[in-house]
Amino acid sequence: MVPNGVDLDFYRPGVTPPAPDLGPHSLVFTGKMDFRPNVDAVLWFVDEVLPLITSRLPDARFYVVGQSPHSRLAPLATTRPS
């Protein structure tokens, strides 16, 4: 039998810090960011959907979080919340 591989002491509620407050109108995309479907999804969302959201919610923010961002995403890194 293989024992459970999760450290139950470390992952019990209250041990890990709370998530940062990103604001009430925040959207987060997580994934491996050199995986082409993820890159395509983020770029499509930024071009097609995010403008519709920000037209109604100007303070909306979109965060892309993931390992190994592809160079196609580099232009998004310069866009920072004000």
mmCIF file of the N, C-alpha and C atoms, coordinates in Angstrom:
data_MODEL
# 
_entry.id   MODEL 
# 
loop_
_atom_site.group_PDB 
_atom_site.id 
_atom_site.type_symbol 
_atom_site.label_atom_id 
_atom_site.label_alt_id 
_atom_site.label_comp_id 
_atom_site.label_asym_id 
_atom_site.label_entity_id 
_atom_site.label_seq_id 
_atom_site.pdbx_PDB_ins_code 
_atom_site.Cartn_x 
_atom_site.Cartn_y 
_atom_site.Cartn_z 
_atom_site.occupancy 
_atom_site.B_iso_or_equiv 
_atom_site.pdbx_formal_charge 
_atom_site.auth_seq_id 
_atom_site.auth_comp_id 
_atom_site.auth_asym_id 
_atom_site.auth_atom_id 
_atom_site.pdbx_PDB_model_num 
ATOM 1   N N  . MET A 1 1  ? 0.840   -1.178 0.000   1.00 0.00 ? 1  MET A N  1 
ATOM 2   C CA . MET A 1 1  ? 0.000   0.000  0.000   1.00 0.00 ? 1  MET A CA 1 
ATOM 3   C C  . MET A 1 1  ? 0.892   1.250  0.000   1.00 0.00 ? 1  MET A C  1 
ATOM 4   N N  . VAL A 1 2  ? 0.484   2.244  -0.753  1.00 0.00 ? 2  VAL A N  1 
ATOM 5   C CA . VAL A 1 2  ? 1.206   3.505  -0.820  1.00 0.00 ? 2  VAL A CA 1 
ATOM 6   C C  . VAL A 1 2  ? 0.500   4.493  0.120   1.00 0.00 ? 2  VAL A C  1 
ATOM 7   N N  . PRO A 1 3  ? 1.248   5.125  1.035   1.00 0.00 ? 3  PRO A N  1 
ATOM 8   C CA . PRO A 1 3  ? 0.607   6.081  1.942   1.00 0.00 ? 3  PRO A CA 1 
ATOM 9   C C  . PRO A 1 3  ? 0.176   7.342  1.196   1.00 0.00 ? 3  PRO A C  1 
ATOM 10  N N  . ASN A 1 4  ? -0.752  8.064  1.785   1.00 0.00 ? 4  ASN A N  1 
ATOM 11  C CA . ASN A 1 4  ? -1.239  9.309  1.214   1.00 0.00 ? 4  ASN A CA 1 
ATOM 12  C C  . ASN A 1 4  ? -0.060  10.268 1.025   1.00 0.00 ? 4  ASN A C  1 
ATOM 13  N N  . GLY A 1 5  ? 0.004   10.945 -0.128  1.00 0.00 ? 5  GLY A N  1 
ATOM 14  C CA . GLY A 1 5  ? 1.103   11.845 -0.431  1.00 0.00 ? 5  GLY A CA 1 
ATOM 15  C C  . GLY A 1 5  ? 0.822   13.295 -0.085  1.00 0.00 ? 5  GLY A C  1 
ATOM 16  N N  . VAL A 1 6  ? -0.236  13.572 0.654   1.00 0.00 ? 6  VAL A N  1 
ATOM 17  C CA . VAL A 1 6  ? -0.586  14.946 1.016   1.00 0.00 ? 6  VAL A CA 1 
ATOM 18  C C  . VAL A 1 6  ? -0.181  15.207 2.460   1.00 0.00 ? 6  VAL A C  1 
ATOM 19  N N  . ASP A 1 7  ? 0.499   16.307 2.690   1.00 0.00 ? 7  ASP A N  1 
ATOM 20  C CA . ASP A 1 7  ? 0.892   16.704 4.040   1.00 0.00 ? 7  ASP A CA 1 
ATOM 21  C C  . ASP A 1 7  ? -0.318  17.364 4.700   1.00 0.00 ? 7  ASP A C  1 
ATOM 22  N N  . LEU A 1 8  ? -1.083  16.593 5.456   1.00 0.00 ? 8  LEU A N  1 
ATOM 23  C CA . LEU A 1 8  ? -2.321  17.080 6.045   1.00 0.00 ? 8  LEU A CA 1 
ATOM 24  C C  . LEU A 1 8  ? -2.096  18.165 7.081   1.00 0.00 ? 8  LEU A C  1 
ATOM 25  N N  . ASP A 1 9  ? -0.945  18.189 7.727   1.00 0.00 ? 9  ASP A N  1 
ATOM 26  C CA . ASP A 1 9  ? -0.669  19.251 8.689   1.00 0.00 ? 9  ASP A CA 1 
ATOM 27  C C  . ASP A 1 9  ? -0.464  20.590 7.977   1.00 0.00 ? 9  ASP A C  1 
ATOM 28  N N  . PHE A 1 10 ? 0.225   20.560 6.844   1.00 0.00 ? 10 PHE A N  1 
ATOM 29  C CA . PHE A 1 10 ? 0.490   21.792 6.101   1.00 0.00 ? 10 PHE A CA 1 
ATOM 30  C C  . PHE A 1 10 ? -0.775  22.341 5.438   1.00 0.00 ? 10 PHE A C  1 
ATOM 31  N N  . TYR A 1 11 ? -1.625  21.452 4.894   1.00 0.00 ? 11 TYR A N  1 
ATOM 32  C CA . TYR A 1 11 ? -2.773  21.876 4.108   1.00 0.00 ? 11 TYR A CA 1 
ATOM 33  C C  . TYR A 1 11 ? -4.080  21.975 4.894   1.00 0.00 ? 11 TYR A C  1 
ATOM 34  N N  . ARG A 1 12 ? -4.027  21.968 6.203   1.00 0.00 ? 12 ARG A N  1 
ATOM 35  C CA . ARG A 1 12 ? -5.276  22.108 6.956   1.00 0.00 ? 12 ARG A CA 1 
ATOM 36  C C  . ARG A 1 12 ? -5.727  23.573 6.894   1.00 0.00 ? 12 ARG A C  1 
ATOM 37  N N  . PRO A 1 13 ? -7.041  23.816 7.008   1.00 0.00 ? 13 PRO A N  1 
ATOM 38  C CA . PRO A 1 13 ? -7.569  25.195 6.934   1.00 0.00 ? 13 PRO A CA 1 
ATOM 39  C C  . PRO A 1 13 ? -6.899  26.101 7.955   1.00 0.00 ? 13 PRO A C  1 
ATOM 40  N N  . GLY A 1 14 ? -6.607  27.308 7.514   1.00 0.00 ? 14 GLY A N  1 
ATOM 41  C CA . GLY A 1 14 ? -6.015  28.293 8.393   1.00 0.00 ? 14 GLY A CA 1 
ATOM 42  C C  . GLY A 1 14 ? -4.498  28.312 8.388   1.00 0.00 ? 14 GLY A C  1 
ATOM 43  N N  . VAL A 1 15 ? -3.860  27.312 7.793   1.00 0.00 ? 15 VAL A N  1 
ATOM 44  C CA . VAL A 1 15 ? -2.400  27.244 7.792   1.00 0.00 ? 15 VAL A CA 1 
ATOM 45  C C  . VAL A 1 15 ? -1.835  28.049 6.627   1.00 0.00 ? 15 VAL A C  1 
ATOM 46  N N  . THR A 1 16 ? -2.457  27.963 5.472   1.00 0.00 ? 16 THR A N  1 
ATOM 47  C CA . THR A 1 16 ? -1.963  28.691 4.309   1.00 0.00 ? 16 THR A CA 1 
ATOM 48  C C  . THR A 1 16 ? -2.488  30.122 4.339   1.00 0.00 ? 16 THR A C  1 
ATOM 49  N N  . PRO A 1 17 ? -1.743  31.071 3.838   1.00 0.00 ? 17 PRO A N  1 
ATOM 50  C CA . PRO A 1 17 ? -2.199  32.464 3.873   1.00 0.00 ? 17 PRO A CA 1 
ATOM 51  C C  . PRO A 1 17 ? -3.425  32.654 2.980   1.00 0.00 ? 17 PRO A C  1 
ATOM 52  N N  . PRO A 1 18 ? -4.245  33.626 3.294   1.00 0.00 ? 18 PRO A N  1 
ATOM 53  C CA . PRO A 1 18 ? -5.419  33.883 2.447   1.00 0.00 ? 18 PRO A CA 1 
ATOM 54  C C  . PRO A 1 18 ? -4.982  34.405 1.080   1.00 0.00 ? 18 PRO A C  1 
ATOM 55  N N  . ALA A 1 19 ? -5.834  34.223 0.115   1.00 0.00 ? 19 ALA A N  1 
ATOM 56  C CA . ALA A 1 19 ? -5.556  34.727 -1.227  1.00 0.00 ? 19 ALA A CA 1 
ATOM 57  C C  . ALA A 1 19 ? -5.541  36.254 -1.196  1.00 0.00 ? 19 ALA A C  1 
ATOM 58  N N  . PRO A 1 20 ? -4.745  36.867 -2.061  1.00 0.00 ? 20 PRO A N  1 
ATOM 59  C CA . PRO A 1 20 ? -4.716  38.336 -2.090  1.00 0.00 ? 20 PRO A CA 1 
ATOM 60  C C  . PRO A 1 20 ? -6.061  38.890 -2.545  1.00 0.00 ? 20 PRO A C  1 
ATOM 61  N N  . ASP A 1 21 ? -6.395  40.065 -2.085  1.00 0.00 ? 21 ASP A N  1 
ATOM 62  C CA . ASP A 1 21 ? -7.618  40.733 -2.509  1.00 0.00 ? 21 ASP A CA 1 
ATOM 63  C C  . ASP A 1 21 ? -7.335  41.418 -3.840  1.00 0.00 ? 21 ASP A C  1 
ATOM 64  N N  . LEU A 1 22 ? -7.850  40.859 -4.895  1.00 0.00 ? 22 LEU A N  1 
ATOM 65  C CA . LEU A 1 22 ? -7.620  41.408 -6.231  1.00 0.00 ? 22 LEU A CA 1 
ATOM 66  C C  . LEU A 1 22 ? -8.685  42.423 -6.630  1.00 0.00 ? 22 LEU A C  1 
ATOM 67  N N  . GLY A 1 23 ? -9.675  42.594 -5.806  1.00 0.00 ? 23 GLY A N  1 
ATOM 68  C CA . GLY A 1 23 ? -10.752 43.521 -6.111  1.00 0.00 ? 23 GLY A CA 1 
ATOM 69  C C  . GLY A 1 23 ? -12.016 42.777 -6.488  1.00 0.00 ? 23 GLY A C  1 
ATOM 70  N N  . PRO A 1 24 ? -13.140 43.475 -6.416  1.00 0.00 ? 24 PRO A N  1 
ATOM 71  C CA . PRO A 1 24 ? -14.424 42.807 -6.633  1.00 0.00 ? 24 PRO A CA 1 
ATOM 72  C C  . PRO A 1 24 ? -14.700 42.400 -8.078  1.00 0.00 ? 24 PRO A C  1 
ATOM 73  N N  . HIS A 1 25 ? -14.029 43.020 -9.029  1.00 0.00 ? 25 HIS A N  1 
ATOM 74  C CA . HIS A 1 25 ? -14.290 42.723 -10.439 1.00 0.00 ? 25 HIS A CA 1 
ATOM 75  C C  . HIS A 1 25 ? -13.047 42.149 -11.107 1.00 0.00 ? 25 HIS A C  1 
ATOM 76  N N  . SER A 1 26 ? -12.484 41.159 -10.466 1.00 0.00 ? 26 SER A N  1 
ATOM 77  C CA . SER A 1 26 ? -11.260 40.534 -10.985 1.00 0.00 ? 26 SER A CA 1 
ATOM 78  C C  . SER A 1 26 ? -11.566 39.179 -11.585 1.00 0.00 ? 26 SER A C  1 
ATOM 79  N N  . LEU A 1 27 ? -10.903 38.901 -12.676 1.00 0.00 ? 27 LEU A N  1 
ATOM 80  C CA . LEU A 1 27 ? -10.978 37.609 -13.346 1.00 0.00 ? 27 LEU A CA 1 
ATOM 81  C C  . LEU A 1 27 ? -9.566  37.049 -13.396 1.00 0.00 ? 27 LEU A C  1 
ATOM 82  N N  . VAL A 1 28 ? -9.441  35.747 -13.146 1.00 0.00 ? 28 VAL A N  1 
ATOM 83  C CA . VAL A 1 28 ? -8.120  35.116 -13.134 1.00 0.00 ? 28 VAL A CA 1 
ATOM 84  C C  . VAL A 1 28 ? -8.150  33.907 -14.049 1.00 0.00 ? 28 VAL A C  1 
ATOM 85  N N  . PHE A 1 29 ? -7.194  33.848 -14.953 1.00 0.00 ? 29 PHE A N  1 
ATOM 86  C CA . PHE A 1 29 ? -7.006  32.675 -15.808 1.00 0.00 ? 29 PHE A CA 1 
ATOM 87  C C  . PHE A 1 29 ? -5.744  31.992 -15.327 1.00 0.00 ? 29 PHE A C  1 
ATOM 88  N N  . THR A 1 30 ? -5.848  30.720 -14.990 1.00 0.00 ? 30 THR A N  1 
ATOM 89  C CA . THR A 1 30 ? -4.665  29.974 -14.568 1.00 0.00 ? 30 THR A CA 1 
ATOM 90  C C  . THR A 1 30 ? -4.429  28.814 -15.514 1.00 0.00 ? 30 THR A C  1 
ATOM 91  N N  . GLY A 1 31 ? -3.167  28.541 -15.770 1.00 0.00 ? 31 GLY A N  1 
ATOM 92  C CA . GLY A 1 31 ? -2.821  27.423 -16.632 1.00 0.00 ? 31 GLY A CA 1 
ATOM 93  C C  . GLY A 1 31 ? -1.365  27.503 -17.035 1.00 0.00 ? 31 GLY A C  1 
ATOM 94  N N  . LYS A 1 32 ? -0.911  26.480 -17.702 1.00 0.00 ? 32 LYS A N  1 
ATOM 95  C CA . LYS A 1 32 ? 0.455   26.468 -18.246 1.00 0.00 ? 32 LYS A CA 1 
ATOM 96  C C  . LYS A 1 32 ? 0.439   27.395 -19.443 1.00 0.00 ? 32 LYS A C  1 
ATOM 97  N N  . MET A 1 33 ? 1.173   28.479 -19.366 1.00 0.00 ? 33 MET A N  1 
ATOM 98  C CA . MET A 1 33 ? 1.018   29.538 -20.340 1.00 0.00 ? 33 MET A CA 1 
ATOM 99  C C  . MET A 1 33 ? 1.907   29.426 -21.567 1.00 0.00 ? 33 MET A C  1 
ATOM 100 N N  . ASP A 1 34 ? 2.521   28.261 -21.767 1.00 0.00 ? 34 ASP A N  1 
ATOM 101 C CA . ASP A 1 34 ? 3.152   27.992 -23.054 1.00 0.00 ? 34 ASP A CA 1 
ATOM 102 C C  . ASP A 1 34 ? 2.388   26.887 -23.792 1.00 0.00 ? 34 ASP A C  1 
ATOM 103 N N  . PHE A 1 35 ? 1.218   26.524 -23.270 1.00 0.00 ? 35 PHE A N  1 
ATOM 104 C CA . PHE A 1 35 ? 0.326   25.547 -23.906 1.00 0.00 ? 35 PHE A CA 1 
ATOM 105 C C  . PHE A 1 35 ? -0.567  26.326 -24.870 1.00 0.00 ? 35 PHE A C  1 
ATOM 106 N N  . ARG A 1 36 ? -0.450  26.000 -26.162 1.00 0.00 ? 36 ARG A N  1 
ATOM 107 C CA . ARG A 1 36 ? -1.090  26.817 -27.193 1.00 0.00 ? 36 ARG A CA 1 
ATOM 108 C C  . ARG A 1 36 ? -2.578  27.080 -26.951 1.00 0.00 ? 36 ARG A C  1 
ATOM 109 N N  . PRO A 1 37 ? -3.390  26.093 -26.570 1.00 0.00 ? 37 PRO A N  1 
ATOM 110 C CA . PRO A 1 37 ? -4.804  26.407 -26.319 1.00 0.00 ? 37 PRO A CA 1 
ATOM 111 C C  . PRO A 1 37 ? -5.002  27.450 -25.214 1.00 0.00 ? 37 PRO A C  1 
ATOM 112 N N  . ASN A 1 38 ? -4.144  27.454 -24.209 1.00 0.00 ? 38 ASN A N  1 
ATOM 113 C CA . ASN A 1 38 ? -4.255  28.466 -23.154 1.00 0.00 ? 38 ASN A CA 1 
ATOM 114 C C  . ASN A 1 38 ? -3.869  29.840 -23.681 1.00 0.00 ? 38 ASN A C  1 
ATOM 115 N N  . VAL A 1 39 ? -2.813  29.902 -24.457 1.00 0.00 ? 39 VAL A N  1 
ATOM 116 C CA . VAL A 1 39 ? -2.378  31.174 -25.051 1.00 0.00 ? 39 VAL A CA 1 
ATOM 117 C C  . VAL A 1 39 ? -3.484  31.718 -25.960 1.00 0.00 ? 39 VAL A C  1 
ATOM 118 N N  . ASP A 1 40 ? -4.017  30.861 -26.820 1.00 0.00 ? 40 ASP A N  1 
ATOM 119 C CA . ASP A 1 40 ? -5.089  31.287 -27.721 1.00 0.00 ? 40 ASP A CA 1 
ATOM 120 C C  . ASP A 1 40 ? -6.312  31.763 -26.932 1.00 0.00 ? 40 ASP A C  1 
ATOM 121 N N  . ALA A 1 41 ? -6.647  31.055 -25.868 1.00 0.00 ? 41 ALA A N  1 
ATOM 122 C CA . ALA A 1 41 ? -7.815  31.426 -25.058 1.00 0.00 ? 41 ALA A CA 1 
ATOM 123 C C  . ALA A 1 41 ? -7.636  32.792 -24.417 1.00 0.00 ? 41 ALA A C  1 
ATOM 124 N N  . VAL A 1 42 ? -6.460  33.043 -23.858 1.00 0.00 ? 42 VAL A N  1 
ATOM 125 C CA . VAL A 1 42 ? -6.208  34.333 -23.215 1.00 0.00 ? 42 VAL A CA 1 
ATOM 126 C C  . VAL A 1 42 ? -6.258  35.456 -24.242 1.00 0.00 ? 42 VAL A C  1 
ATOM 127 N N  . LEU A 1 43 ? -5.613  35.270 -25.374 1.00 0.00 ? 43 LEU A N  1 
ATOM 128 C CA . LEU A 1 43 ? -5.606  36.321 -26.397 1.00 0.00 ? 43 LEU A CA 1 
ATOM 129 C C  . LEU A 1 43 ? -7.003  36.584 -26.943 1.00 0.00 ? 43 LEU A C  1 
ATOM 130 N N  . TRP A 1 44 ? -7.781  35.530 -27.161 1.00 0.00 ? 44 TRP A N  1 
ATOM 131 C CA . TRP A 1 44 ? -9.164  35.691 -27.620 1.00 0.00 ? 44 TRP A CA 1 
ATOM 132 C C  . TRP A 1 44 ? -9.979  36.448 -26.568 1.00 0.00 ? 44 TRP A C  1 
ATOM 133 N N  . PHE A 1 45 ? -9.842  36.057 -25.306 1.00 0.00 ? 45 PHE A N  1 
ATOM 134 C CA . PHE A 1 45 ? -10.599 36.698 -24.234 1.00 0.00 ? 45 PHE A CA 1 
ATOM 135 C C  . PHE A 1 45 ? -10.260 38.185 -24.145 1.00 0.00 ? 45 PHE A C  1 
ATOM 136 N N  . VAL A 1 46 ? -8.980  38.506 -24.214 1.00 0.00 ? 46 VAL A N  1 
ATOM 137 C CA . VAL A 1 46 ? -8.551  39.908 -24.122 1.00 0.00 ? 46 VAL A CA 1 
ATOM 138 C C  . VAL A 1 46 ? -9.086  40.724 -25.298 1.00 0.00 ? 46 VAL A C  1 
ATOM 139 N N  . ASP A 1 47 ? -9.097  40.147 -26.483 1.00 0.00 ? 47 ASP A N  1 
ATOM 140 C CA . ASP A 1 47 ? -9.549  40.870 -27.670 1.00 0.00 ? 47 ASP A CA 1 
ATOM 141 C C  . ASP A 1 47 ? -11.074 40.948 -27.792 1.00 0.00 ? 47 ASP A C  1 
ATOM 142 N N  . GLU A 1 48 ? -11.760 39.863 -27.468 1.00 0.00 ? 48 GLU A N  1 
ATOM 143 C CA . GLU A 1 48 ? -13.187 39.763 -27.762 1.00 0.00 ? 48 GLU A CA 1 
ATOM 144 C C  . GLU A 1 48 ? -14.116 39.982 -26.568 1.00 0.00 ? 48 GLU A C  1 
ATOM 145 N N  . VAL A 1 49 ? -13.721 39.560 -25.397 1.00 0.00 ? 49 VAL A N  1 
ATOM 146 C CA . VAL A 1 49 ? -14.634 39.565 -24.250 1.00 0.00 ? 49 VAL A CA 1 
ATOM 147 C C  . VAL A 1 49 ? -14.310 40.664 -23.247 1.00 0.00 ? 49 VAL A C  1 
ATOM 148 N N  . LEU A 1 50 ? -13.041 40.827 -22.924 1.00 0.00 ? 50 LEU A N  1 
ATOM 149 C CA . LEU A 1 50 ? -12.663 41.812 -21.910 1.00 0.00 ? 50 LEU A CA 1 
ATOM 150 C C  . LEU A 1 50 ? -13.150 43.231 -22.239 1.00 0.00 ? 50 LEU A C  1 
ATOM 151 N N  . PRO A 1 51 ? -13.092 43.666 -23.486 1.00 0.00 ? 51 PRO A N  1 
ATOM 152 C CA . PRO A 1 51 ? -13.628 45.010 -23.779 1.00 0.00 ? 51 PRO A CA 1 
ATOM 153 C C  . PRO A 1 51 ? -15.120 45.143 -23.450 1.00 0.00 ? 51 PRO A C  1 
ATOM 154 N N  . LEU A 1 52 ? -15.881 44.073 -23.642 1.00 0.00 ? 52 LEU A N  1 
ATOM 155 C CA . LEU A 1 52 ? -17.302 44.116 -23.297 1.00 0.00 ? 52 LEU A CA 1 
ATOM 156 C C  . LEU A 1 52 ? -17.490 44.244 -21.784 1.00 0.00 ? 52 LEU A C  1 
ATOM 157 N N  . ILE A 1 53 ? -16.656 43.560 -21.051 1.00 0.00 ? 53 ILE A N  1 
ATOM 158 C CA . ILE A 1 53 ? -16.739 43.620 -19.589 1.00 0.00 ? 53 ILE A CA 1 
ATOM 159 C C  . ILE A 1 53 ? -16.321 44.995 -19.090 1.00 0.00 ? 53 ILE A C  1 
ATOM 160 N N  . THR A 1 54 ? -15.188 45.486 -19.564 1.00 0.00 ? 54 THR A N  1 
ATOM 161 C CA . THR A 1 54 ? -14.694 46.770 -19.061 1.00 0.00 ? 54 THR A CA 1 
ATOM 162 C C  . THR A 1 54 ? -15.553 47.951 -19.518 1.00 0.00 ? 54 THR A C  1 
ATOM 163 N N  . SER A 1 55 ? -16.344 47.777 -20.565 1.00 0.00 ? 55 SER A N  1 
ATOM 164 C CA . SER A 1 55 ? -17.258 48.858 -20.956 1.00 0.00 ? 55 SER A CA 1 
ATOM 165 C C  . SER A 1 55 ? -18.343 49.051 -19.897 1.00 0.00 ? 55 SER A C  1 
ATOM 166 N N  . ARG A 1 56 ? -18.671 47.993 -19.181 1.00 0.00 ? 56 ARG A N  1 
ATOM 167 C CA . ARG A 1 56 ? -19.668 48.079 -18.104 1.00 0.00 ? 56 ARG A CA 1 
ATOM 168 C C  . ARG A 1 56 ? -19.042 48.197 -16.725 1.00 0.00 ? 56 ARG A C  1 
ATOM 169 N N  . LEU A 1 57 ? -17.871 47.620 -16.579 1.00 0.00 ? 57 LEU A N  1 
ATOM 170 C CA . LEU A 1 57 ? -17.152 47.633 -15.297 1.00 0.00 ? 57 LEU A CA 1 
ATOM 171 C C  . LEU A 1 57 ? -15.733 48.122 -15.537 1.00 0.00 ? 57 LEU A C  1 
ATOM 172 N N  . PRO A 1 58 ? -15.530 49.427 -15.600 1.00 0.00 ? 58 PRO A N  1 
ATOM 173 C CA . PRO A 1 58 ? -14.203 49.966 -15.929 1.00 0.00 ? 58 PRO A CA 1 
ATOM 174 C C  . PRO A 1 58 ? -13.094 49.530 -14.970 1.00 0.00 ? 58 PRO A C  1 
ATOM 175 N N  . ASP A 1 59 ? -13.455 49.149 -13.753 1.00 0.00 ? 59 ASP A N  1 
ATOM 176 C CA . ASP A 1 59 ? -12.429 48.736 -12.805 1.00 0.00 ? 59 ASP A CA 1 
ATOM 177 C C  . ASP A 1 59 ? -12.137 47.234 -12.865 1.00 0.00 ? 59 ASP A C  1 
ATOM 178 N N  . ALA A 1 60 ? -12.723 46.542 -13.832 1.00 0.00 ? 60 ALA A N  1 
ATOM 179 C CA . ALA A 1 60 ? -12.461 45.106 -13.979 1.00 0.00 ? 60 ALA A CA 1 
ATOM 180 C C  . ALA A 1 60 ? -11.000 44.877 -14.339 1.00 0.00 ? 60 ALA A C  1 
ATOM 181 N N  . ARG A 1 61 ? -10.442 43.824 -13.781 1.00 0.00 ? 61 ARG A N  1 
ATOM 182 C CA . ARG A 1 61 ? -9.043  43.456 -14.043 1.00 0.00 ? 61 ARG A CA 1 
ATOM 183 C C  . ARG A 1 61 ? -8.979  41.992 -14.438 1.00 0.00 ? 61 ARG A C  1 
ATOM 184 N N  . PHE A 1 62 ? -8.091  41.672 -15.367 1.00 0.00 ? 62 PHE A N  1 
ATOM 185 C CA . PHE A 1 62 ? -7.894  40.302 -15.833 1.00 0.00 ? 62 PHE A CA 1 
ATOM 186 C C  . PHE A 1 62 ? -6.457  39.921 -15.544 1.00 0.00 ? 62 PHE A C  1 
ATOM 187 N N  . TYR A 1 63 ? -6.290  38.881 -14.750 1.00 0.00 ? 63 TYR A N  1 
ATOM 188 C CA . TYR A 1 63 ? -4.959  38.403 -14.373 1.00 0.00 ? 63 TYR A CA 1 
ATOM 189 C C  . TYR A 1 63 ? -4.712  37.046 -15.026 1.00 0.00 ? 63 TYR A C  1 
ATOM 190 N N  . VAL A 1 64 ? -3.556  36.924 -15.650 1.00 0.00 ? 64 VAL A N  1 
ATOM 191 C CA . VAL A 1 64 ? -3.137  35.656 -16.243 1.00 0.00 ? 64 VAL A CA 1 
ATOM 192 C C  . VAL A 1 64 ? -2.007  35.119 -15.377 1.00 0.00 ? 64 VAL A C  1 
ATOM 193 N N  . VAL A 1 65 ? -2.231  33.940 -14.829 1.00 0.00 ? 65 VAL A N  1 
ATOM 194 C CA . VAL A 1 65 ? -1.289  33.358 -13.884 1.00 0.00 ? 65 VAL A CA 1 
ATOM 195 C C  . VAL A 1 65 ? -0.898  31.976 -14.400 1.00 0.00 ? 65 VAL A C  1 
ATOM 196 N N  . GLY A 1 66 ? 0.403   31.767 -14.596 1.00 0.00 ? 66 GLY A N  1 
ATOM 197 C CA . GLY A 1 66 ? 0.815   30.454 -15.046 1.00 0.00 ? 66 GLY A CA 1 
ATOM 198 C C  . GLY A 1 66 ? 2.287   30.393 -15.371 1.00 0.00 ? 66 GLY A C  1 
ATOM 199 N N  . GLN A 1 67 ? 2.740   29.197 -15.466 1.00 0.00 ? 67 GLN A N  1 
ATOM 200 C CA . GLN A 1 67 ? 4.156   28.906 -15.699 1.00 0.00 ? 67 GLN A CA 1 
ATOM 201 C C  . GLN A 1 67 ? 4.517   29.110 -17.165 1.00 0.00 ? 67 GLN A C  1 
ATOM 202 N N  . SER A 1 68 ? 5.715   29.564 -17.402 1.00 0.00 ? 68 SER A N  1 
ATOM 203 C CA . SER A 1 68 ? 6.319   29.650 -18.743 1.00 0.00 ? 68 SER A CA 1 
ATOM 204 C C  . SER A 1 68 ? 5.470   30.428 -19.749 1.00 0.00 ? 68 SER A C  1 
ATOM 205 N N  . PRO A 1 69 ? 5.199   31.711 -19.501 1.00 0.00 ? 69 PRO A N  1 
ATOM 206 C CA . PRO A 1 69 ? 4.382   32.464 -20.456 1.00 0.00 ? 69 PRO A CA 1 
ATOM 207 C C  . PRO A 1 69 ? 5.035   32.526 -21.841 1.00 0.00 ? 69 PRO A C  1 
ATOM 208 N N  . HIS A 1 70 ? 4.231   32.267 -22.845 1.00 0.00 ? 70 HIS A N  1 
ATOM 209 C CA . HIS A 1 70 ? 4.688   32.303 -24.235 1.00 0.00 ? 70 HIS A CA 1 
ATOM 210 C C  . HIS A 1 70 ? 4.941   33.754 -24.646 1.00 0.00 ? 70 HIS A C  1 
ATOM 211 N N  . SER A 1 71 ? 5.828   33.948 -25.575 1.00 0.00 ? 71 SER A N  1 
ATOM 212 C CA . SER A 1 71 ? 6.175   35.307 -26.020 1.00 0.00 ? 71 SER A CA 1 
ATOM 213 C C  . SER A 1 71 ? 4.976   36.048 -26.620 1.00 0.00 ? 71 SER A C  1 
ATOM 214 N N  . ARG A 1 72 ? 3.985   35.311 -27.129 1.00 0.00 ? 72 ARG A N  1 
ATOM 215 C CA . ARG A 1 72 ? 2.785   35.964 -27.670 1.00 0.00 ? 72 ARG A CA 1 
ATOM 216 C C  . ARG A 1 72 ? 2.009   36.716 -26.589 1.00 0.00 ? 72 ARG A C  1 
ATOM 217 N N  . LEU A 1 73 ? 2.255   36.380 -25.330 1.00 0.00 ? 73 LEU A N  1 
ATOM 218 C CA . LEU A 1 73 ? 1.563   37.045 -24.229 1.00 0.00 ? 73 LEU A CA 1 
ATOM 219 C C  . LEU A 1 73 ? 2.322   38.262 -23.706 1.00 0.00 ? 73 LEU A C  1 
ATOM 220 N N  . ALA A 1 74 ? 3.525   38.465 -24.176 1.00 0.00 ? 74 ALA A N  1 
ATOM 221 C CA . ALA A 1 74 ? 4.365   39.553 -23.675 1.00 0.00 ? 74 ALA A CA 1 
ATOM 222 C C  . ALA A 1 74 ? 3.680   40.926 -23.740 1.00 0.00 ? 74 ALA A C  1 
ATOM 223 N N  . PRO A 1 75 ? 2.966   41.264 -24.806 1.00 0.00 ? 75 PRO A N  1 
ATOM 224 C CA . PRO A 1 75 ? 2.310   42.578 -24.834 1.00 0.00 ? 75 PRO A CA 1 
ATOM 225 C C  . PRO A 1 75 ? 1.313   42.783 -23.685 1.00 0.00 ? 75 PRO A C  1 
ATOM 226 N N  . LEU A 1 76 ? 0.755   41.724 -23.161 1.00 0.00 ? 76 LEU A N  1 
ATOM 227 C CA . LEU A 1 76 ? -0.194  41.848 -22.052 1.00 0.00 ? 76 LEU A CA 1 
ATOM 228 C C  . LEU A 1 76 ? 0.512   42.207 -20.762 1.00 0.00 ? 76 LEU A C  1 
ATOM 229 N N  . ALA A 1 77 ? 1.771   41.856 -20.637 1.00 0.00 ? 77 ALA A N  1 
ATOM 230 C CA . ALA A 1 77 ? 2.510   42.114 -19.393 1.00 0.00 ? 77 ALA A CA 1 
ATOM 231 C C  . ALA A 1 77 ? 2.723   43.594 -19.169 1.00 0.00 ? 77 ALA A C  1 
ATOM 232 N N  . THR A 1 78 ? 2.663   44.395 -20.199 1.00 0.00 ? 78 THR A N  1 
ATOM 233 C CA . THR A 1 78 ? 2.881   45.831 -20.042 1.00 0.00 ? 78 THR A CA 1 
ATOM 234 C C  . THR A 1 78 ? 1.608   46.558 -19.632 1.00 0.00 ? 78 THR A C  1 
ATOM 235 N N  . THR A 1 79 ? 0.484   45.857 -19.690 1.00 0.00 ? 79 THR A N  1 
ATOM 236 C CA . THR A 1 79 ? -0.781  46.456 -19.294 1.00 0.00 ? 79 THR A CA 1 
ATOM 237 C C  . THR A 1 79 ? -0.971  46.230 -17.810 1.00 0.00 ? 79 THR A C  1 
ATOM 238 N N  . ARG A 1 80 ? -0.893  47.290 -17.052 1.00 0.00 ? 80 ARG A N  1 
ATOM 239 C CA . ARG A 1 80 ? -0.985  47.206 -15.586 1.00 0.00 ? 80 ARG A CA 1 
ATOM 240 C C  . ARG A 1 80 ? -2.219  47.949 -15.112 1.00 0.00 ? 80 ARG A C  1 
ATOM 241 N N  . PRO A 1 81 ? -2.856  47.443 -14.036 1.00 0.00 ? 81 PRO A N  1 
ATOM 242 C CA . PRO A 1 81 ? -3.974  48.189 -13.462 1.00 0.00 ? 81 PRO A CA 1 
ATOM 243 C C  . PRO A 1 81 ? -3.531  49.560 -12.985 1.00 0.00 ? 81 PRO A C  1 
ATOM 244 N N  . SER A 1 82 ? -4.391  50.530 -13.103 1.00 0.00 ? 82 SER A N  1 
ATOM 245 C CA . SER A 1 82 ? -4.038  51.874 -12.641 1.00 0.00 ? 82 SER A CA 1 
ATOM 246 C C  . SER A 1 82 ? -4.444  52.089 -11.201 1.00 0.00 ? 82 SER A C  1 
# 
